[in-house]
């Protein structure tokens, strides 16, 4: 006869195998001062369209009707939620009295200014890390003059 104590100690066999625990990745050191994320083109173009529309004192409805783009879609493009085709961008630009080249040039200028800010922020983060001994003896780090159009640091191993 099997006692109650013995039945409570029986092995439990799962119906499905348990998933293997994921290996824990070695954390990558994050420099002090978080860098902003790389901007997306659709965010930049949307920002330009919205800025130009507002500078003209026009409503979303007005530009939507003039461009024959639905107001909901144009709003999503302005907020960077939708990646607009070149035809849609050209229609929106024309409705704002601009060319497609104007919109793209303004977005490009914004991208360059954001990239310069990222570069400056990265340089400050690296110089703080280097100054606190974060190089770890794996090579020498030296600063140099401008490295390309944005300037920066030269890292040598």
URSUL-V797688 format. One line per field, one symbol per residue. psi: psi as a letter, one per 30 degrees, with the letter a starting at -180 (. if undefined). A space follows every 10 residues. Layout:
psi->???
This chain:
psi->kkleeeefgl kkjkekkkkk kkkkkkkkkk lkjkkllkkk eeeeeeeeee eeeeefglle eeeeeefhkk eeeeeeeegg fkjkleeeee eeeefgglle eeeeeeeeee eeeeeeeeee eeeeeeeeee fggffggglk kkllakiaff aalkkk.
